[in-house]
Amino acid sequence: MGSLHPRPPLAGLARAGLSEAGLSLCLAAVAGAVNAGGFLLAGAYTSHMSGIVSAMADHLVLGAVPVVLAGLLALLAFTGGAMASAMLINHGRRRGRPNPYLAPLRLEAGLLLAGGGAGWLVAQRSGGLPPAALATPLLCFLMGLQNATITKISGARMRTTHVTGIVTDIGVELGRLLYWNRAGMLEGRPFVRADRAKLRLLLGLLGGFFLGGVAGAAGFLVLGFAFCLPVAALLLLTAGAMRQP
């Protein structure tokens, strides 16, 4: 069954003070920061489910059952994050809240702060990093939560936690942009035209994810888990900008 309330177009959030590009770029930067920082802290790219599932298959053949189970836990955590986002958004819609997408973003920021604080305490007391078996599922949950949220907001048109689909769409639009519309071959058919606005947004998402990754890697190297604070602050600011007037 469909939801009780229609999904607003992503561009409609501009009424709440945040444009489609602004929302997408903020979330892409956050995902890049968490993904890159998570690799340094937990040794895994926590938004890359394709790689995790492939690694599970490889290690199953090699007989490395603990690695397979760790991958399965990460996969389930990502799925759980997506489920939590859907439940929170649908609950908000049923309650008639003006912007039901605030809850999952706030939850992501809160869990990021809590996880960062716990990691900082472990690092202070033991002089090392928390076990990857604990850090990786949390980060995967956060990435699933965020990816499902932007999916719901955009009507499945947009992703921000991984770039495979973004790069594919960039290639499609570049193919349209470079296509030679020879008049003799048209025979009444419409011109092949690229969606330049979409291409600019996609390039911005790719750049935002990369720059977020650079900031995340540098921030976690210098500040450690304290870098979770500015990342969570960016999420909260994004959520605040979405607030209905």
ChimeraX attribute file (.defattr): number of C-alpha atoms within 10 A of each C-alpha:
attribute: neighborCount
match mode: 1-to-1
recipient: residues
	/A:1	3
	/A:2	5
	/A:3	10
	/A:4	10
	/A:5	10
	/A:6	8
	/A:7	12
	/A:8	12
	/A:9	14
	/A:10	21
	/A:11	14
	/A:12	14
	/A:13	20
	/A:14	17
	/A:15	13
	/A:16	14
	/A:17	16
	/A:18	20
	/A:19	17
	/A:20	16
	/A:21	17
	/A:22	18
	/A:23	21
	/A:24	25
	/A:25	22
	/A:26	20
	/A:27	25
	/A:28	30
	/A:29	27
	/A:30	28
	/A:31	29
	/A:32	30
	/A:33	28
	/A:34	32
	/A:35	28
	/A:36	28
	/A:37	30
	/A:38	25
	/A:39	17
	/A:40	17
	/A:41	22
	/A:42	21
	/A:43	13
	/A:44	22
	/A:45	21
	/A:46	32
	/A:47	28
	/A:48	18
	/A:49	18
	/A:50	11
	/A:51	14
	/A:52	20
	/A:53	16
	/A:54	13
	/A:55	15
	/A:56	21
	/A:57	15
	/A:58	14
	/A:59	17
	/A:60	15
	/A:61	11
	/A:62	10
	/A:63	11
	/A:64	13
	/A:65	13
	/A:66	12
	/A:67	15
	/A:68	22
	/A:69	14
	/A:70	18
	/A:71	25
	/A:72	16
	/A:73	16
	/A:74	27
	/A:75	22
	/A:76	16
	/A:77	23
	/A:78	29
	/A:79	19
	/A:80	18
	/A:81	26
	/A:82	23
	/A:83	16
	/A:84	20
	/A:85	28
	/A:86	19
	/A:87	13
	/A:88	18
	/A:89	23
	/A:90	18
	/A:91	14
	/A:92	17
	/A:93	19
	/A:94	13
	/A:95	10
	/A:96	12
	/A:97	13
	/A:98	12
	/A:99	16
	/A:100	20
	/A:101	23
	/A:102	21
	/A:103	17
	/A:104	24
	/A:105	25
	/A:106	19
	/A:107	20
	/A:108	23
	/A:109	23
	/A:110	17
	/A:111	18
	/A:112	24
	/A:113	21
	/A:114	14
	/A:115	18
	/A:116	20
	/A:117	16
	/A:118	15
	/A:119	23
	/A:120	20
	/A:121	16
	/A:122	15
	/A:123	15
	/A:124	11
	/A:125	10
	/A:126	9
	/A:127	10
	/A:128	12
	/A:129	18
	/A:130	18
	/A:131	12
	/A:132	16
	/A:133	13
	/A:134	14
	/A:135	22
	/A:136	26
	/A:137	24
	/A:138	21
	/A:139	29
	/A:140	30
	/A:141	26
	/A:142	31
	/A:143	28
	/A:144	27
	/A:145	27
	/A:146	27
	/A:147	25
	/A:148	27
	/A:149	30
	/A:150	24
	/A:151	19
	/A:152	22
	/A:153	21
	/A:154	19
	/A:155	13
	/A:156	12
	/A:157	11
	/A:158	20
	/A:159	23
	/A:160	28
	/A:161	27
	/A:162	22
	/A:163	19
	/A:164	13
	/A:165	13
	/A:166	20
	/A:167	15
	/A:168	12
	/A:169	16
	/A:170	19
	/A:171	13
	/A:172	14
	/A:173	20
	/A:174	16
	/A:175	14
	/A:176	17
	/A:177	15
	/A:178	11
	/A:179	13
	/A:180	12
	/A:181	13
	/A:182	9
	/A:183	10
	/A:184	7
	/A:185	9
	/A:186	11
	/A:187	8
	/A:188	8
	/A:189	8
	/A:190	8
	/A:191	13
	/A:192	14
	/A:193	15
	/A:194	16
	/A:195	13
	/A:196	13
	/A:197	9
	/A:198	14
	/A:199	19
	/A:200	14
	/A:201	18
	/A:202	25
	/A:203	16
	/A:204	18
	/A:205	28
	/A:206	23
	/A:207	16
	/A:208	23
	/A:209	29
	/A:210	19
	/A:211	17
	/A:212	26
	/A:213	23
	/A:214	16
	/A:215	21
	/A:216	28
	/A:217	23
	/A:218	17
	/A:219	20
	/A:220	20
	/A:221	14
	/A:222	11
	/A:223	11
	/A:224	20
	/A:225	23
	/A:226	16
	/A:227	23
	/A:228	27
	/A:229	17
	/A:230	14
	/A:231	23
	/A:232	22
	/A:233	16
	/A:234	17
	/A:235	23
	/A:236	19
	/A:237	14
	/A:238	21
	/A:239	20
	/A:240	16
	/A:241	20
	/A:242	20
	/A:243	17
	/A:244	13
	/A:245	8
